Amino acid sequence: MKTSDKKQLGETIRLYRKAKTLNQTQLADQMGVMQSTISRWEAGIDEPNIEHMSGLVSLFGCTYNDLLGDSSDRNQEEQRLLSIYRSLPDEKKEKLMKFISEIL
């Protein structure tokens, strides 16, 4: 994987982790890896193997394409936002929608 792709993947993992209100240690515990591994993924230094990608997809409630970035015609930023929204618990979805309504 190219360095720029690793960095994009790392940023996506970080966004999903934060959307689930997990810190790196909590995610590491759930994934069965060390906190430093999560840090390296998020920094784009390393990338998760297929086993870990499968765990991330399951934990975050997203698809592989959501994590890796889909090169479809849609705006990638919109796709990332939609993926993050889908991974939020219902309570946070409601808060987000209320906030959006207030700023529009």
N, C-alpha and C positions, 0 to 999 in steps of 0.2 A: 504494500500500500504506500502511495506517495505521502511525503511529509504533510503536504497541505490537506490531504484526505484524512490523515491521522488526526490533525488538529481539528478539523471539522467534526469528526467522530467524537473526539474528546469533549468538544464544546457541547455537542448534543447530549452526551452522557451526563455532563455537568447540569445541563438544563433539566433533564428528566429527573436526576437525583434531587435537585432542589425543588422541583414540582412535587415530588413525593415527600418533601420535608425531611430528607435524610442527610446526615453528614457523611463524609467519606468513610469514617470508621463503621458507621451503621451499614452502609452499602457493602463494604468489604466483608463484614460479618455475614450478611445475607448471601453474598456471593461465594463465601469460603476462600477469600483471598486476603492478603494484607492491605492495610490502608495505603501503603506506599504504591501498591499496584494500581489502585483507583486513581491516585494522584498522577501516576505516570500515564494512565489512559487519558485522563482529562487534560493533561499537558501536551498530549500528542506525541509523547516519547515512545510509548508502546501501544499496541492495540490488543483488544481481547481476542482470545482464540475462539473458535466456533462454539465450543462448549460454553464459554463465558458469554458470548453473544446471545446464545439461546437463553441463558439465565437472565440477561438484561432485558431481552424482549418479553419474557414471561413476567418479570418483576415490574417492568414499566408499563406493560399492557400496550405495547406498540408492535410494529412489524420490523423486519430486518431493514426494509427500505426506509422506514422512518429513522432508524439509527444511522444507516449508511448514506442517506441522502438519495433521493430518487431524481433522476435526470429527465423527468417528464416535462411537459410544457408549462405546468403550473409554477408559479413563483415559489422558489425554495423557502423563502422566509415564511410565506403563508403556510406551506406544508409543515414547517417546524412548529409554528404556533398552533396549528390544528392538532398535531401529534401531542404536543405538550398539554393542550386543553383536554384531549381525550384521556390522558393519563391521570388527570386530577380527580380527586374524590368529589362526589356530588356537592358537598358543602363548599368546597373551594370553587367549583364551577359556578355556583350561585353567586358567591362573592365577586367573582371576576365579571360575571354578566352585569351585576349591579353597578360595579365600578365603571364598566364600559358605558352603560346607560347614562351614568352621571356625567361623564366627560363628553358625550356626544351632544 
